[in-house]
Amino acid sequence: MLYSSCFPDVPVDENALRELGFLPKEGDWFLERQAQTCGFSIAYRIQKNSCRVEVTDTESGWEYDLFNVPSSGGATVTALREEVDAFLSRVGAACFGVRPHRVEVLRYCRETYGTEADYPFRDSTAQVLRKPSGKWYGLLMTIPAEKLGLQKKADVEVINLKATPERIANPDFQFVFPAWHMNRKYWISVLLDSAIPQELLHTLLDESYNLVK
């Protein structure tokens, strides 16, 4: 299965990849290891900002095709996918600078709406979440903290989301801020580098998805 654009289109930390066990192979980075689920191995091949994952039944030596079928379920497939998602999140954080809340946003949107983020801006970690119509419902980006009015010299991760008029009129300036770089009449900026409760984050994502027509 190809995890397309699962990492930012930025230079990878090759030393961090080696520490995780990856080795260069045919122009890519490759790692194969035993799965936590007995009887399977998992091979990861990182190709720029994507990763091709192949799960093999170690007894037969054949690829485990059910892993590649989105509609397939069951305890074995679920366990394997959870292991792959967790490991790719670790790779993203260690080697591409992807922070935990961004990982949660991507996981939730993929599992809830079937949408994958893309990187439309060259040499940028900004990601766009799109509805099937192609319209944006989220923009993930890293910006200077001062753009949100925060008194610190650092970059922070935010996601711009469409929001209800009530929420736009009442930003808490802890998790929810007036939108940066988008129309503040319709959008908010949500600070991901914060202790935002997961339930609130999911609610804000749901609101944005449903408000974008």
C-alpha positions, 0 to 999 in steps of 0.5 A, spaced: 500 500 500 502 506 498 501 512 503 502 518 498 504 524 501 504 522 508 511 526 510 512 533 508 516 535 502 522 537 505 529 534 506 529 528 511 533 527 517 538 521 514 541 520 521 534 519 524 532 514 519 538 510 520 537 510 527 530 507 526 533 502 522 532 504 515 538 503 510 539 506 503 536 502 497 536 503 490 535 511 491 530 510 497 530 508 504 528 501 506 526 497 512 524 490 513 522 488 520 517 483 524 510 485 525 508 485 532 502 481 529 505 474 529 506 471 522 507 477 519 513 482 516 512 489 514 517 492 509 517 500 509 520 503 503 520 511 503 520 515 496 521 522 497 515 524 502 511 517 500 512 510 503 510 504 500 508 499 505 508 491 504 506 486 509 508 479 508 505 472 511 512 469 513 509 462 513 507 462 505 512 468 503 506 471 500 504 478 500 498 479 505 493 482 500 488 484 505 492 489 508 491 493 501 484 492 501 481 499 504 474 495 505 477 489 509 477 489 516 478 484 522 482 483 528 489 481 524 488 487 518 486 492 524 492 490 528 497 491 522 494 497 520 495 500 527 502 498 527 504 501 521 500 508 522 504 508 529 510 507 526 509 512 520 507 517 525 514 516 529 518 516 522 514 523 521 516 526 528 523 523 528 525 524 521 520 530 518 519 534 524 511 532 524 508 534 531 503 529 534 497 533 533 498 534 526 499 526 526 492 526 530 489 530 525 491 526 519 489 520 522 482 522 524 480 525 517 483 519 514 479 514 518 472 519 518 472 522 512 477 518 507 481 524 506 488 524 505 492 531 506 496 533 500 502 538 500 501 543 494 506 548 496 513 546 494 519 546 499 513 547 504 510 543 510 503 546 509 498 541 508 491 541 505 485 537 507 480 537 501 473 534 500 471 530 495 469 536 491 476 539 491 474 544 496 479 546 502 476 544 509 483 545 513 490 548 512 495 545 516 502 550 517 507 552 521 507 559 522 511 564 527 507 564 534 507 572 534 502 571 528 497 569 533 499 574 538 503 570 542 509 573 546 514 568 544 519 567 539 518 560 536 514 557 530 508 553 532 503 549 528 496 551 526 490 548 522 486 553 519 478 551 519 472 553 517 467 555 523 461 557 526 459 565 527 459 563 534 465 560 535 469 565 530 466 571 535 469 568 541 476 565 540 479 563 547 486 565 545 488 558 548 486 553 542 482 558 538 484 564 535 482 569 529 484 566 522 491 567 520 492 568 512 485 567 511 478 570 511 477 571 519 469 572 517 469 564 516 475 561 518 479 560 525 486 558 526 487 552 531 493 552 535 496 545 535 502 546 539 498 546 545 494 542 550 488 542 546 483 536 548 482 531 543 474 531 543 475 539 541 480 538 536 475 533 533 469 537 533 472 543 530 474 538 524 467 536 524 464 543 523 469 545 518 468 539 514 460 540 514 461 547 513 465 547 507 460 546 501 
